[in-house]
Amino acid sequence: MTTLDKIIETFTHQIKSSGIIEIEDIPNIDLYMDQVTTFMDKALERYKRYDEDKILTKTMINNYTKAKIFPAPIKKKYGRTHLMLLIMIYHLKSVLSIRDIGILFQPVLSVKSLDEQDCLIRNIYEGFLKLQLTTQQFMQSSAEGIRDNTTPAKDILEEYQDEKIKRILLVLLLAIRANAEKQLAERVLDTYF
């Protein structure tokens, strides 16, 4: 088994092990900041690159509140919809700027009624969960497609005998794909928001 095959096999296994946090898995009680960061660290642990990485810190959450992309806690406590927003922000922050995330959520956060805001956030989160499942299936197919002999990327990688070069090219391929999707997300945001 080549290095590429090992990487893809490990990655597809990680995708199958999910990192999706269902609404029922989110505490239905209000949490203090320390409890929020502990929950997020455990719930999104699959996304850590290194064990010592932090998913979200108190400073990050406070900065999101100051930037108005995240509602302030109520009596220093965060509810279920706060956690749903934080989970979505976590997934967005590596792709979009804080400003862009603010623009994206502005239509929801500008709603005056907290009940209506909670309902909107819950609906968005439910759609987010469905998109995550679909994306996991796509990512698994995409990762396996890199190994597939019929893909142009596989042909290019196979041109090189040196495993170090293949690994570098694989990272470049994935970065090119990620950058293209990031640019597409920014264009959609600029066009519709």
Secondary structure as GFF3:
##gff-version 3
##sequence-region A 1 193
A	DSSP	alpha_helix	3	16	.	.	.	ID=ss1
A	DSSP	three_ten_helix	23	25	.	.	.	ID=ss2
A	DSSP	alpha_helix	33	43	.	.	.	ID=ss3
A	DSSP	three_ten_helix	45	47	.	.	.	ID=ss4
A	DSSP	alpha_helix	58	66	.	.	.	ID=ss5
A	DSSP	alpha_helix	80	93	.	.	.	ID=ss6
A	DSSP	alpha_helix	98	109	.	.	.	ID=ss7
A	DSSP	alpha_helix	114	147	.	.	.	ID=ss8
A	DSSP	alpha_helix	152	158	.	.	.	ID=ss9
A	DSSP	alpha_helix	163	192	.	.	.	ID=ss10
###
